[in-house]
């Protein structure tokens, strides 16, 4: 005979596992410090300024 399982516990365990996976993905995508964000913004602005300065007028 098979093992008896509690369906509520199984459902809750499945939901918790999905929530942990989603949280890990969000941490990877959005888990940068304020310093890293400002450094990236400054680098983006520097590159944009360099491109603007090297454009030729028609």
Residue pairs with C-beta under 8 A, 6 or more apart in sequence:
32 40
